[in-house]
């Protein structure tokens, strides 16, 4: 796992946008499309606003969700709201190229299976995503794969539904599909993430994030998050 340290959050977001644009152009040239899975968080929205200015073949780009809160469409905490603001409202991506997790369904387990089928439809069988963007929680969680949740142990499904976390159940990609991706991109910013980033670098098996494969992973961190890594 490579770690790049940048001066601040905006620099991290800019570096991430540059990397994604490069990967997108290469994927479209090689395979005719680029499929990226996005998580929530402040730094990713900065990244998306920068990426939106890139000259890309947006009609060839598909966006799927890494995770989503089980909440109504009007809930401002939904990750989908930020995706719409960053990409759809600017009329960059065709609306059918943003694949929202069906978290408003009455039967969430069935909905998770339907989303896995959506992923197979756009990314193959088994689905291979070009890029998975991940964040890192202070408790060592990533996606919505949080300490102690049964979803951590899922090996036979690409999408799962979690127990309540911070008041909400979540739908999340699981480790199998994350680890099949061509590239994992971590964005880690803020001093509160410093201890967790150190544990991730040192492959601490007690945190969920350590289950993500390292050989295809790049971490972009700001100086605050990297404070405990040493020189």
N, C-alpha and C positions, 0 to 999 in steps of 0.2 A: 504494500500500500504506500503510495506516494503522498506526501503532505506538502502543500505549498502555503506559505504564510504571506499574507498581504496586510497592508497597513491598516485598513479599516473595512467596514461592511460594504461600502460602495465599491471599493476596489475588488473585494471578493465577488460581488455581483457582476461587475464588469468582466472579470476574468472568466467567470462561469458562462456568461453570454457569448463571449468570444469562442470558448471551447465548444459550446453547443452548436453555434453557427457552423463551425468547421466540421463537426461530426455530421450535421444535417446535410451539408453539401456533399460530403463523401458518401453518405448512405443513399441519398437520392440518385447520385451518379451510378452507384454500384447495384442498388436493389430497387430503385424506383420509388422509394418512400423512406420516411424517417419516423420512427415511433418512439416517443419519449413519455415516461411516466413522471409526474410531478407531485411533490409533496407541498404542504402549506408552509407558512412562515413569512416573516417580514423580508428577510434577505432574498428568498426566491421571487417575491413580487418585484423587488428592485431589479433582479436579474431579468425577469420577463419584460419589464418596461424597456430595459436596454436591448434585449433580444428583438423586441418588436420593431426596432429601427434597422435591423439587419435586412439586407437584400437577399431574401430566401424565396424558394419556390414553396410558398406556404400551402398551396393546394396539395402538395405531396407530403405534408407533415401531419401526423396524427398525435394527439395528446390524450393520454389516459391518466387516471388518478392512482397515486400510490395509496392514499387513504382518504377517508372522509367521515365526518361526524354524521351520526344518524340524527337528522334534524330536518325541518321543513325547508323548502326551497328558499324561503324568505329569510332564513337565519343568516345574519351577517358573518357568523363564524364559519360558515361552510367554505371549504377551499374552492368550490366551484364558483363562488361569487367573485373571487379574485382572478380566477382564470378568465371569466367572462370580461371583467374590467380590462384585463391586460391584453387579451387577444381577440375575443369576439367583438367587443364593443368598438375596437379599432378596425374591424372588418378585414383582419388579416387571414385568419383561418376560416374555411367554410364551417358552418355550425355542425355539420355532420362529421367533421374531423375531430371534434372534442367529445370524448366518450366518458360521460359522467357516471359515477357509481350510483346504482339505483337504491339509494338509502331511504327513500320514502316508501318503499314497498312494504306491504303488510307482512309478508313472509321474507325475512331478511336472509335466512339461510338459502332459500330458493333464489333470491335475488343475487346472492354471491355467486351461485352456480351460473346464473345467467350472465353475470359480468365476466366470469371465466370463459364462457362461450364467446362473448364479444371479443375478448382478447385473442382467442384462437382464430376468430374470423379475420382479424387484421394482422396478426403476428405469427400465424402458423401453428402447427400441432407437433410438439408443444410450443406455446408462444415464446418467441425470443424477442425481447425489447431491445432497441438500439441503445437507449439510455434510461437509467433509473436515477432520479435525483432523490437524495435522502437528506434528512436532517438528523440531529443528534440531541436527545434530551439530556438534561442534567442527571437523570436517573439511568442513563444508558440505553433508553429505548430509541428505536428508529421506526419509521413508518408509524403504524399504530400497534407495533409489536412491543408490548410493555412488560416489565418484570412480573412474572407470575401468571400471565394470561395463557389460557389453553392454546391460543393461536400460535404461540411460540413452537409448539410441537407438531404443527400441521406439516405433513410431508406429501400428502396425496391430493392437495388442492392448491390452486394458485391464488385463490381469494378466500378470505375468512371473515367472520364477524366476531368481534371481541366482546368481552365483558365491559361494563361501564368503566370509563377512565376519565377522571376530571368531570364527572357528571354525565357523560355521553357514551353510548356504545359507538363503536367504529366499524367500518368496513375497511379492510386492508389487504394489500398484496402480501403474500407469504414469502418465506425465505426461498422456497424452490424457484419461483419465477424471478425473484430479485437476483438470485445467484446464477440464473441462466442468461442474464442480460449481457450485452456486449460491453457495456461500460456502466460503472457506478460512480456517481458524482456526489460527494458529500459537501454540503455547505454548512460550516460550523462557525458561528460568530457569537461573541459575548463572553465575558469573564465567567459567567455562571456555567459555561460549558467546558471550562478548562480541565477540571478533574475527569470528566467523562471522556474528553478527547485523549487524555493521557492513557486512560484505561483501554480505549479503543486501539490506540497505537500499540500498546503492550499486549493486545489480544487477551484481555481479561475475560475468561469464560463465564463470569458471573453476570455480565451485562448482555442484554439481547443483541445489541449492535455487533458484538463480536462474531455472531453467526453469519454475517455477510462476508462473502469471499473477498480476499484482499488483493488478489493478483490482477483484477480488472478495476481497481478502485483508485480514485484520486480524491483527496481531501483538500478543499480550499478553505482556509481558516484565516480569521483576522488575528492581529497580535494579541488581543485580549484572550481569545479562546486558546491560543497557543502558549499562554504564559507559563504553563507547567511542563512544557516539552523539553526545555533546555536548549542548548545551542545546536 
